Amino acid sequence: MDAPKDELPLRRNRNYHVLWGSQALSELGAQISLFALPLLVLVLTDSALYAGAVGAVSAVTRLVVLIPAGALIDRWNRKSVMLVCELARVPVMVVLAWAVLRGEATLVHILAVAVVDGAAAAMFAPAEDAALPQVVARSQLSTAVSVSAARSYLATLAGPGVGGFLFSAHKALPFTVNALTYIASFVMILFLRLRTAAPTAPQPGGTLLRDIREGAGWIWRRPVIRASMMVAVMVSVCFNALYLIVLTSAERADISAPEIGAIGVMVGLGGLVGALTAPRVHRLLSPRASIILLGWLGVAFAPLLLLGNSGFLFGGVLAVVALFAPVVQTAVVTYQMSTTPDRLRGRVSAAMGLAGGVAGAAGPLLGGALMDAGGKTVAVLVCTAVLLVSAVLAGLSPALRDFTGLDGLDGPDGLDGPDGLGSPRQEAAPPDGGPGPAAGGPPGQAPAPTSTPQ
């Protein structure tokens, strides 16, 4: 889709840079703490179980909060949600840093950080996703989503190194720096201006549960989104399983710590390069072709993990898959943002985040269970078989045959509006007599977007 001649380029879009920059700081700080928290637990308790429990508490909190998060975000002002989330994280980080500085830190302090940070992250992510189409034009969504994905990979690469350096200098420093990144992000978001589409408040009588059901029902009635999410989850589960499989294999083979660390670096670099090149790949391959190719890349490269026990072999194989994963991720997310009505964007984004979170949790569990039950060979072959099924399903799926463009204008899930704030094509009202697709107006008709900033 060609951009209008008067469309503001991303490099000159102040609001996009504010949103991107604020989250670059926030994600870097979060990755610093994510690395430092288990180290602090080990120093305080000398228990690997407790160290793992902190990460589990944060992950579970995030998954639980994601269930109502989307519906709440669609009721509330998105900018306000992001501001509150950033501000809520600061006190617990400051308290933890102060407790560490005074030598009074306990597991309770750390668990409080895990819960608050997990809950805030669960609310913030769908709010940011829903706000992005209010900052950039529809034709720029693919590039914007790709650059945002690259931001996450950069934070994942830099965070552990910075966190380790700060922790070695003083155990309170990682959490102090993280608090400062959240404050800086909060200040930047204050200057963010969002275009407003239709009012997002629910119609009278609407309940939170009904809003959640409406969002889930909207996804279920969109075959392209439903099918692409299913295949993406299958691939994600296998990739996360393979990552644990190679780490376990490396540890059992007595591979050196630097070589094990290189696995993560190579995977991160592969993802970063993939995110940066995704817009160019989208011009060469359709989204459907990208999804099918990702599945077959996994099928072709996963068995290579059985050729030996080398950190560089493991990292190279996973890096190839990680290289193409952002291409599919950005295609699915861009399509979702382009086709979802503005009033439902929080719910749809939260649902996709929930699916990704479940895959992220299920993958390591699957990998660990396979390693304990049958060893490396069985584990790799089972993951390869699942990847084969996902590739075949993607190729045969009637729904994905319509996944030919990122904007969704020509597909069954498309919008009629001229930009990311457009209205959905007309559809029947829900069978329970609830509000139609355009809350506040007749079915298929939404108030015209305005340029009023939030």
BAMI-624373 format. One record per residue (C-alpha): residue in one letter; x, y, z. Coordinates in steps of 0.001 Angstrom, whole numbers. Layout:
N
> A, X, Y, Z;
...
This chain:
454
> M, 0, 0, 0;
> D, 1592, 3295, -1049;
> A, 1918, 5995, 1559;
> P, 260, 9333, 906;
> K, 2658, 12034, -192;
> D, 1918, 14118, 2902;
> E, 2415, 11183, 5283;
> L, 4996, 11927, 7981;
> P, 8012, 9584, 7681;
> L, 8808, 7511, 10774;
> R, 12197, 9184, 11168;
> R, 10402, 12518, 11637;
> N, 7500, 11198, 13707;
> R, 8116, 12696, 17151;
> N, 5409, 10660, 18875;
> Y, 6742, 7385, 17494;
> H, 10242, 8225, 18721;
> V, 8872, 9156, 22152;
> L, 7023, 5843, 22406;
> W, 9954, 3824, 21073;
> G, 12581, 5596, 23187;
> S, 10606, 5380, 26411;
> Q, 10222, 1650, 25990;
> A, 13836, 1143, 24979;
> L, 14808, 2546, 28389;
> S, 12098, 622, 30212;
> E, 12908, -2721, 28571;
> L, 16635, -2286, 29192;
> G, 15957, -1645, 32870;
> A, 13626, -4624, 33072;
> Q, 16232, -6914, 31499;
> I, 18869, -5643, 33941;
> S, 16645, -6568, 36892;
> L, 15570, -9828, 35272;
> F, 19228, -10874, 35265;
> A, 20065, -9488, 38714;
> L, 17071, -10769, 40704;
> P, 18005, -14491, 40586;
> L, 21589, -13572, 41495;
> L, 20350, -11631, 44516;
> V, 18168, -14569, 45583;
> L, 21162, -16910, 45357;
> V, 23254, -14528, 47463;
> L, 20543, -14287, 50109;
> T, 19303, -17904, 50210;
> D, 21804, -20055, 48272;
> S, 18743, -21807, 46836;
> A, 18335, -22408, 43110;
> L, 14706, -23367, 43798;
> Y, 13943, -19940, 45248;
> A, 15810, -18264, 42388;
> G, 13639, -20082, 39876;
> A, 10500, -19419, 41915;
> V, 10962, -15648, 41578;
> G, 10904, -15904, 37783;
> A, 7921, -18241, 37937;
> V, 5968, -15843, 40172;
> S, 6585, -12975, 37743;
> A, 5555, -15093, 34731;
> V, 2404, -16441, 36387;
> T, 1420, -12949, 37537;
> R, 1800, -11659, 34005;
> L, -327, -14451, 32525;
> V, -3088, -14004, 35113;
> V, -3231, -10230, 34682;
> L, -3245, -10521, 30885;
> I, -6690, -12176, 31007;
> P, -8573, -9007, 32060;
> A, -5867, -6568, 30910;
> G, -7077, -6150, 27348;
> A, -10675, -5451, 28344;
> L, -9555, -2902, 30932;
> I, -7257, -1176, 28438;
> D, -10118, -875, 25955;
> R, -12130, 876, 28690;
> W, -9379, 3217, 29860;
> N, -7124, 5846, 28343;
> R, -4099, 4008, 26922;
> K, -1600, 6727, 27676;
> S, -2802, 6858, 31287;
> V, -2420, 3074, 31582;
> M, 1193, 3269, 30384;
> L, 1969, 6105, 32792;
> V, 477, 4302, 35786;
> C, 2300, 1072, 34914;
> E, 5689, 2792, 34736;
> L, 5080, 4777, 37919;
> A, 3851, 1732, 39872;
> R, 7152, -83, 39318;
> V, 9319, 2675, 40777;
> P, 8495, 2360, 44530;
> V, 9101, -1397, 44723;
> M, 12425, -1036, 42879;
> V, 13497, 1820, 45156;
> V, 12498, -99, 48284;
> L, 14421, -3168, 47120;
> A, 17517, -1120, 46258;
> W, 17365, 614, 49662;
> A, 16937, -2703, 51479;
> V, 19918, -4193, 49633;
> L, 21982, -1104, 50389;
> R, 21208, -1457, 54121;
> G, 21718, -5222, 54100;
> E, 18064, -5815, 55002;
> A, 16745, -7305, 51756;
> T, 14542, -10382, 52102;
> L, 12753, -12753, 49771;
> V, 9551, -10794, 50472;
> H, 11091, -7664, 48897;
> I, 12106, -9641, 45831;
> L, 8726, -11342, 45431;
> A, 7014, -7951, 45695;
> V, 9130, -6711, 42793;
> A, 8317, -9854, 40785;
> V, 4559, -9458, 41304;
> V, 4325, -5707, 40677;
> D, 6695, -5798, 37716;
> G, 4874, -8762, 36158;
> A, 1468, -7144, 36592;
> A, 2651, -3786, 35223;
> A, 4281, -5456, 32216;
> A, 1049, -7356, 31489;
> M, -962, -4130, 31459;
> F, 1628, -2038, 29624;
> A, 2321, -4283, 26633;
> P, -1252, -4406, 25243;
> A, -1641, -670, 25902;
> E, 1501, 86, 23899;
> D, 431, -2251, 21084;
> A, -3019, -678, 20960;
> A, -1490, 2825, 20956;
> L, 951, 2202, 18105;
> P, -1664, 2531, 15310;
> Q, -2622, 5869, 16912;
> V, 955, 7071, 16384;
> V, 1872, 5774, 12913;
> A, -39, 5362, 9653;
> R, -1277, 1954, 8535;
> S, 1302, 1783, 5729;
> Q, 4089, 2252, 8303;
> L, 2900, -371, 10798;
> S, 5099, -3165, 9451;
> T, 8273, -1099, 9815;
> A, 7218, 257, 13208;
> V, 6458, -3226, 14556;
> S, 9769, -4551, 13206;
> V, 11780, -1767, 14833;
> S, 9921, -2341, 18108;
> A, 10839, -6034, 17931;
> A, 14466, -5064, 17323;
> R, 14286, -2893, 20446;
> S, 13311, -5929, 22516;
> Y, 16175, -7993, 21111;
> L, 18627, -5162, 21847;
> A, 17426, -4981, 25449;
> T, 17692, -8759, 25793;
> L, 21264, -8677, 24480;
> A, 22447, -5686, 26517;
> G, 20530, -6279, 29758;
> P, 22448, -9288, 31141;
> G, 25829, -7704, 30460;
> V, 24885, -4389, 32050;
> G, 23124, -6156, 34905;
> G, 26112, -8358, 35627;
> F, 28485, -5388, 35613;
> L, 26260, -3342, 37947;
> F, 25680, -6283, 40297;
> S, 29415, -6880, 40592;
> A, 29956, -3190, 41403;
> H, 27216, -3168, 44074;
> K, 24225, -5433, 44529;
> A, 21841, -2463, 44812;
> L, 22916, -807, 41562;
> P, 20866, -2893, 39072;
> F, 17624, -2033, 40859;
> T, 18549, 1613, 41298;
> V, 19276, 1913, 37586;
> N, 16038, 101, 36739;
> A, 14038, 2537, 38875;
> L, 15700, 5412, 37012;
> T, 14817, 3891, 33616;
> Y, 11174, 3601, 34677;
> I, 11163, 7236, 35829;
> A, 12743, 8375, 32557;
> S, 10183, 6334, 30588;
> F, 7345, 7891, 32612;
> V, 8581, 11397, 31848;
> M, 8900, 10660, 28134;
> I, 5384, 9205, 27910;
> L, 4032, 12430, 29418;
> F, 4932, 14085, 26102;
> L, 3262, 11384, 23977;
> R, 249, 12477, 21918;
> L, -2138, 9845, 20528;
> R, -4712, 10273, 17785;
> T, -8171, 9393, 19065;
> A, -10571, 7201, 17137;
> A, -13928, 6234, 18594;
> P, -14737, 6341, 22312;
> T, -13520, 3104, 23917;
> A, -15858, 3004, 26908;
> P, -18250, 25, 26868;
> Q, -21964, 503, 26366;
> P, -24114, 675, 29511;
> G, -24621, -2702, 31114;
> G, -21406, -4190, 29776;
> T, -19385, -6283, 32216;
> L, -15697, -7102, 32214;
> L, -16423, -10775, 31505;
> R, -18638, -9836, 28588;
> D, -15907, -7565, 27196;
> I, -13404, -10413, 27426;
> R, -15829, -12763, 25669;
> E, -16413, -10198, 22938;
> G, -12676, -9908, 22255;
> A, -12223, -13680, 22212;
> G, -15219, -14058, 19928;
> W, -13887, -11456, 17524;
> I, -10597, -13380, 17213;
> W, -12433, -16698, 16730;
> R, -14454, -15246, 13856;
> R, -11263, -14098, 12066;
> P, -9873, -17216, 10364;
> V, -6572, -15628, 9302;
> I, -5739, -14385, 12793;
> R, -6917, -17626, 14388;
> A, -4913, -19876, 12062;
> S, -1736, -17766, 12152;
> M, -1842, -17649, 15969;
> M, -2227, -21446, 16140;
> V, 778, -22101, 13901;
> A, 2869, -19404, 15611;
> V, 2165, -20910, 19043;
> M, 3188, -24380, 17860;
> V, 6489, -23055, 16476;
> S, 7096, -20963, 19591;
> V, 6554, -23935, 21909;
> C, 9064, -25985, 19897;
> F, 11648, -23197, 19758;
> N, 11483, -22630, 23523;
> A, 11688, -26379, 24063;
> L, 14739, -26647, 21807;
> Y, 16411, -23763, 23635;
> L, 16143, -25604, 26956;
> I, 17200, -28840, 25283;
> V, 20446, -27332, 23972;
> L, 21210, -25606, 27291;
> T, 20681, -28869, 29162;
> S, 22760, -30784, 26610;
> A, 25547, -28210, 26866;
> E, 25611, -28415, 30644;
> R, 25640, -32227, 30632;
> A, 28444, -32217, 28055;
> D, 30557, -29957, 30335;
> I, 30725, -27195, 27730;
> S, 32435, -24110, 29147;
> A, 30354, -21260, 30556;
> P, 31534, -18733, 27911;
> E, 30551, -21141, 25137;
> I, 27141, -21683, 26726;
> G, 26750, -17929, 26958;
> A, 27540, -17675, 23262;
> I, 24368, -19659, 22520;
> G, 22198, -16884, 23917;
> V, 24213, -14183, 22171;
> M, 23937, -15918, 18785;
> V, 20191, -16442, 19183;
> G, 19741, -12808, 20199;
> L, 21784, -11546, 17272;
> G, 19800, -13745, 14900;
> G, 16555, -12289, 16188;
> L, 17897, -8741, 16011;
> V, 18997, -9114, 12389;
> G, 15680, -10759, 11546;
> A, 13706, -7893, 13083;
> L, 15738, -5242, 11268;
> T, 15403, -6972, 7904;
> A, 11741, -7973, 8316;
> P, 10311, -5022, 6326;
> R, 12447, -5972, 3293;
> V, 11489, -9636, 3583;
> H, 7823, -8636, 3703;
> R, 8240, -7030, 295;
> L, 9598, -10306, -1105;
> L, 7398, -12900, 613;
> S, 3732, -12986, 1500;
> P, 2871, -13524, 5179;
> R, 1600, -17031, 4346;
> A, 4875, -17921, 2616;
> S, 6826, -16591, 5615;
> I, 4865, -18755, 8055;
> I, 5319, -21878, 5928;
> L, 9032, -21165, 5440;
> L, 9594, -20730, 9186;
> G, 8087, -24157, 9850;
> W, 10187, -25863, 7192;
> L, 13361, -24082, 8389;
> G, 12754, -25611, 11793;
> V, 12211, -29034, 10260;
> A, 15427, -28756, 8222;
> F, 17723, -27322, 10895;
> A, 16523, -28834, 14197;
> P, 17962, -32320, 13446;
> L, 21394, -30699, 12991;
> L, 21480, -30339, 16784;
> L, 22146, -34088, 16903;
> L, 25461, -33764, 15025;
> G, 27443, -33014, 18164;
> N, 27690, -31148, 21451;
> S, 29044, -27720, 20652;
> G, 27766, -24408, 21921;
> F, 28536, -22807, 18574;
> L, 26643, -25542, 16711;
> F, 23656, -25146, 19034;
> G, 23733, -21366, 18780;
> G, 24102, -21398, 14996;
> V, 21141, -23717, 14462;
> L, 18826, -21788, 16767;
> A, 20038, -18473, 15327;
> V, 18820, -19505, 11865;
> V, 15325, -20116, 13231;
> A, 15513, -16937, 15349;
> L, 16522, -15014, 12223;
> F, 13196, -15724, 10548;
> A, 10938, -15738, 13615;
> P, 10621, -11907, 13774;
> V, 9528, -11871, 10117;
> V, 6517, -14004, 11006;
> Q, 5950, -12226, 14320;
> T, 5860, -8771, 12739;
> A, 3630, -9991, 9902;
> V, 1059, -11439, 12306;
> V, 1162, -8432, 14651;
> T, 950, -5917, 11786;
> Y, -2036, -7734, 10288;
> Q, -3708, -7890, 13686;
> M, -3190, -4163, 14298;
> S, -4430, -3274, 10806;
> T, -7612, -5334, 10952;
> T, -8664, -4935, 14586;
> P, -11184, -2181, 15378;
> D, -9669, 424, 17674;
> R, -12121, -349, 20480;
> L, -10949, -4006, 20548;
> R, -7193, -3544, 20124;
> G, -6371, -3947, 23804;
> R, -8268, -7227, 24052;
> V, -6833, -8704, 20867;
> S, -3283, -7689, 21771;
> A, -3664, -9128, 25272;
> A, -4993, -12392, 23825;
> M, -1973, -12679, 21548;
> G, 315, -11862, 24467;
> L, -1382, -14516, 26562;
> A, -905, -17098, 23809;
> G, 2766, -16153, 23547;
> G, 3195, -16324, 27305;
> V, 1637, -19781, 27484;
> A, 3939, -20933, 24677;
> G, 6927, -19448, 26492;
> A, 6021, -21369, 29644;
> A, 4988, -24624, 27942;
> G, 8101, -24848, 25753;
> P, 10670, -25265, 28546;
> L, 8358, -27689, 30354;
> L, 8065, -29785, 27186;
> G, 11808, -29650, 26556;
> G, 12644, -30638, 30118;
> A, 10151, -33486, 30153;
> L, 11453, -34852, 26838;
> M, 15080, -34631, 27989;
> D, 14350, -36493, 31213;
> A, 12185, -39101, 29497;
> G, 14218, -39915, 26376;
> G, 17353, -37814, 26181;
> K, 18539, -35360, 23558;
> T, 17810, -37458, 20464;
> V, 14202, -38185, 21374;
> A, 13616, -34586, 22477;
> V, 14949, -33091, 19239;
> L, 13056, -35549, 17034;
> V, 9751, -34908, 18837;
> C, 10183, -31140, 18414;
> T, 11048, -31679, 14752;
> A, 7877, -33722, 14296;
> V, 5756, -30949, 15824;
> L, 7448, -28389, 13564;
> L, 6671, -30641, 10588;
> V, 3007, -30756, 11584;
> S, 2924, -26951, 11907;
> A, 4521, -26504, 8462;
> V, 2072, -28917, 6831;
> L, -926, -27329, 8562;
> A, 223, -23873, 7452;
> G, 519, -25060, 3864;
> L, -2897, -26737, 3838;
> S, -4808, -24139, 5859;
> P, -7590, -22560, 3740;
> A, -7568, -19524, 6041;
> L, -3872, -18781, 5524;
> R, -4376, -18788, 1740;
> D, -6028, -15404, 2299;
> F, -3032, -14130, 4293;
> T, -1472, -12387, 1306;
> G, -972, -8870, 2644;
> L, -79, -7137, 5883;
> D, -2817, -4504, 5834;
> G, -5665, -7012, 5501;
> L, -7643, -4758, 3178;
> D, -8256, -7538, 680;
> G, -8665, -10378, 3160;
> P, -11705, -11662, 5064;
> D, -10663, -9837, 8260;
> G, -10088, -6432, 6675;
> L, -11100, -2910, 7639;
> D, -12760, -340, 5480;
> G, -11086, 2625, 7149;
> P, -8154, 4413, 5490;
> D, -5750, 3913, 8398;
> G, -5189, 1904, 11538;
> L, -8091, 3680, 13204;
> G, -10651, 2482, 10646;
> S, -13889, 685, 11286;
> P, -14548, -3023, 10735;
> R, -16543, -4272, 7830;
> Q, -20176, -4702, 8713;
> E, -21048, -7823, 10621;
> A, -24072, -9073, 12478;
> A, -24608, -8121, 16085;
> P, -23623, -10747, 18673;
> P, -26307, -13401, 19254;
> D, -26773, -12336, 22878;
> G, -28117, -8992, 21746;
> G, -24979, -7134, 22816;
> P, -23432, -4152, 21105;
> G, -22425, -4527, 17476;
> P, -18893, -4108, 16172;
> A, -18981, -336, 16354;
> A, -19883, 567, 19917;
> G, -21830, 3768, 20073;
> G, -23333, 3490, 16570;
> P, -25085, 1171, 14133;
> P, -23288, -2049, 13100;
> G, -20449, -1366, 10707;
> Q, -20466, 2376, 11380;
> A, -17954, 4095, 13660;
> P, -17478, 7762, 14483;
> A, -14922, 9396, 12244;
> P, -11403, 9573, 13694;
> T, -10210, 12919, 14975;
> S, -6784, 14313, 15633;
> T, -7521, 15159, 19266;
> P, -4506, 14132, 21394;
> Q, -4924, 12007, 24473;
